[in-house]
Amino acid sequence: MNRKNITHQIVRIGMSSALLAFVSVSALRSETVTLPALAETVLHANAAIDSAQAGTDEAESAAAMYRASYLPGASISGAYTHGNNPGYAFGTLLGQERFEMGDFMLDKLNRPSSVSNLKGVAGFQVQLLNFQRGKQVQSAQSGVRAAQENQQIVRQQLLAQTIDAFYSLLLAKKQSAILQERIKESEDELKDAARLKEQGLVLGSDYYLARAILGQFKQQLVQAQSQVRSGSAALNILMSRSEQSALDISGSLELPRPSMPDISELSGGLSRHPSLKNLQHFSESAESAAKAESRANWPVLNGFTQLEGNGYHLNSGGWNYLAGVK
């Protein structure tokens, strides 16, 4: 089974909550786990997945904002005011439909009595024409697709790192076990050689050569054990755990020789690779954004209407409206 098949096998793993619970952090600490279980945990726990998802959410929010510009908008507001400012008093009496001939007297115009006003405004607006809007929506939608492909890139990178770290750790543990056995055998042989040397049956040079070989085995064992610790730390980090957490894995290094890939299949796979699709969507987004920006000085047409009520209490007063295009 080659790495491509291994990756496909991992991707096909179900995302069920039962399996996720099986490979939870507590389970990983106490049970021997396989590559699919490790990959499942990495794809759920690694912070890079959350970061990529946040990028997609941000892109989708931007797209939703631009799509919302096609929808009409409404607003409502209210206020209570009391005062004797001449301009305010004059306009308020007109709005309340209480203006009388006597209010034109200079004394009342310059020094009006205090007036209270309860004002309510309801508005409705819709964008009738905007030459930028279509390209802005296209740019945002391409941005969403680019972000989604980026999520796939992150998933594939994490899977590749997990596979690499898993087999590196498996190989290091196998090397360590073989070296420990070989060292034990060499130590036993060296004891026998020391006795023969004392009896003059083995040359001193042969004895010291055996000691040198044993020293090389011990040095290689230190290196293998170091690789075991670094491999365990790499897998723990991928799972967002402490690098010193206990981890026991199981798997086989005996994989069949991979067959030669079909050229047409290989080229088709490359054309569907998320990295290329991400760049394509990103390019489309940038192109649409540039076209939208080139139309920044084109006219924008908005329709609006507004209903306003003014009164000195809730059951009396005047109503007026505005409507138009700007």
N, C-alpha and C positions, 0 to 999 in steps of 0.2 A: 504493500500500500504506500503510494508516494504521498508527498506533503499536500498536493492538491486534493487528493481523495480524503486525506485526514481532515483538511480544512472543511471540505464539503460535509463530512460526517459530523463535525462540530457544529456547523451552521444549522444542520437539520435537527439539532437537539431541541426538544420542546421547551418552551418558556413557562411551563406550568409551575405553580407555586409549590407543589409537592416536591418537585426536583430541587427547586431553589432552597427549600427548607432542608433537604438532605445534605446539600453542600454548603450549609451555613457555616459561619465562622466557628461555632462550637463544634460542629461535626468535623471540620477540617483539622481541628486540634487533636482529635481522638481517633480518627479513622484513616485508613489508607485510601487515598483518592486517586482516580484515574484522570487522564487528560481531558475527556469531555466534561467531567465534573469541575475541574479547575477552570476550563474555558468558560463554563456557565457562570461561575462565580466572578471571574474577571469582567465579563460583559455586564454584570449587574452592579459590581462594587467599585469599579475603577472610576476615578473622578473625570477622566477624559470623556467617558460616555455622557456624564451629566453636562460637561462643558459643551459637547457637540449638540446635545439636545437643547440646551439653552440658546445656542446659535440658531437652531431651527425655529424655536419658539419666537425669538426676536424677529426673524425674517417673516414668519407668518403674521405676527402682529403688524409689521409694516405693510404687508399686503392687504390685511383686513382694513387698515386705516385708509389706504387709497381706494379700496372698493367701497368703503362707506361714503366716500365723497359723491357717489352716484345717488345716494339716498337723501331725501329732504330732511331738514333739521327744524326743530321747534324749540322755543324758549319761553319762559314765563318768569316774571319778577314782580315784586311789590314793594311799596315803601309808604311810610307815614311821615308827613312833614308839617311843621307848624312854625310860622314866622310872619314878619311884617315887612320884609324886603319889598320895595315898590315893584320891581320887575316880577318877583315871585308872586306877589299878591294879585297883580294885574292878570298874569297868565293863568293863575289858579282859578280866579273867578270866571274867566272865560272857559276854561276846561270843565268847570263844574256847572256851566250854563246858568250862572247866577249874576252875570254882569248886568248892571242897570244903568240908565241914563245918568243917575246921580253920581255914579262912579267916575264919570268924566270930569268932575269938578277938580280943579287944580289941587285943592287941599287934600282930597282923598287920593289923588294920584301921587302926590309927594309924600304924604304921611298916612298910608292906609292902616286900617285896623289889622290886627293879627288874624291870620287865616290858617285853618287846618286843612290838610288834604290827604286823603287815602287814595293811593295810586296803584293800579294794577295794569301790567302790560303783558300781552301774549303775542309772540311773533312766530312766523313761519318763513323759512327760506329754502331755496333749492338752486343748485348750480345748473344753469341751462346749457352753458357752452364753456368748455375748457379744453384747449388744444393740447395741453400738457398731460391731462389726466390719463388718457389711454396708454401713452408710453410709460407713465409712472406706474400704472398697474402692471404692464408687461414686465417692466424692470423688477418690480417687487416679486412677481410670480417666478421669474427666473432666479431671483435671489433665494426663494424658498427651495426650489429644486436643487440649486447649488449647495445649500445648507444640508439638505437631505442626503445628497451624495457624499458630502463631507462626513456625515455620520457613518456611512458605509466604509469610508476610508479609515476612520478611527477604529471601527470594529475589526476590519481586516488587519490593521497594524497591531492591535492588541492580540488578535488571534495568532498572528505570526510570531510576536514576541513570546506569547505563552508557549507555543509549540517549540520554539527554539530553546527557551529556558527549561522546559520540561525535559526534552531529550538531552540537553547538556547536563542537567542534574542526574538523569538516569544513567548516562554514560559515566559521569564522575563517580557515582555510587558503585557502579559495576567495577570500575577500575580500582577503586579503593578496596573493595572486597577481594579482588584477585591479588592485589599487592599484599594485603594482610596475610593471605594464605601463603603467598610466595615467600614473604619475610619469615613466617613461622618455619617453613620448610628449610629456608637458608640458614636460619639460626640453629636448627637441629643438625644440619649438615656441617655447619661451622664447628659445633661442639665435637662432632666426630672427627673432623679434620684436625682440630687442636690436639686430640689424643694421639692421632696418628703422627702428627708433627713431633710430639714429645718422644714418640718411639722411633723417630727417624724414618718413618715410612712415607712421609709427604714432604715435598720441598717447601721451604719457607716462603718462596715467591708465590707458589700456588695457594698457600694459606692466606697470604696478604691480598692476593687477587680476589679470593672469595670474600674476604672482609670488605674490599672496595665495592664489589658487586652488591653486597648486602646494604652498604651505605647508600648506593644509588637507588635501591628499592625503597629504602626509608625516605629518601628525598622525594621520590616520585609519589610516595604515599602522602607526604605532607602537602604536596601540590594538589593531589586528587581530593584530599579532605578539605583543602581551601576552596576548591571548585564546588564541592558539595555545599559548603556554607554560603558561598556567593550565589549559587544556583537557587538554594532555598530562599535566600534573601530577595533575589529577583522575582521569584514567584509570589512571595508574600507582599512585595511592593505592588506588583500588578493587581493583587487582590485587595489593595488598600489596607493591609494589615501591618503590624510591626514586623520589621525584617528579621527579628529574632524569634518569631513565633515558631512553635514546633510544626513540622510538616513532613508527612510520610506519603510518598507517591508509589504507584505501581504501574507497570507497563512493560513492554517488550521492545528490545532493540533489534529483534529479528524481523525485519521488514523485507518483503519481496522486492526484487529489482524492478524499478518503474519502467513501463514501456515508453517507447519514443512517442512524443506528442504529435498529433496530426497537425500539419502546418495550417490548414484552413481553420481547424478548431482553435488553434493557438491565436491566430490573427483575429478571429471573431471574438475570442475572449478579451483580447487587448482592446478592441473597439468598444466593448461594453464595460471596460474597467471604470470604476467610480472616479478615479483621478482624472481621466479624460473627460468624463461626463460632467464632473464638477467644473473643470476649466471651460467647457463649452457653455454651460449655463451661466457661469460667471461672466463670460464674454458677452453673452446675449443680454444679461442684466446691465452691464456697462454700456452696451450699444443703445439700449432703450433709454437709459438714464441720460445719455448724451443727447439723444433726439428730443427728450422732454426738456432738457435744459436749453436747447436751441430755440424752443418755443416760449421761453420765459416772457418775452415781450409781446406775445400775441394777446389779443383781447380775451377777457374772461367775462362771461355774461351771467349774472345772478338775478333771480327773481325773489321778491320778498313781499310780505304783507305783515301789518302790525295793527293790533287792536288795543286801544288804551282807554281805561276808565278812570275818571277823577271824581271824587265826591267828598263831602264833609262828614258822611257816615255811610254805612254799607248800603242803605236803601235809597240813596238819592245821589244825584250827580250827573255828569255828562259822559258820553261815549264818543270816540272818534277813531278813525282808522287811516292807515297809510298803505298803499300798495304800489308796486312799480318794478322796474328793472334797472339795474345799475351795472 
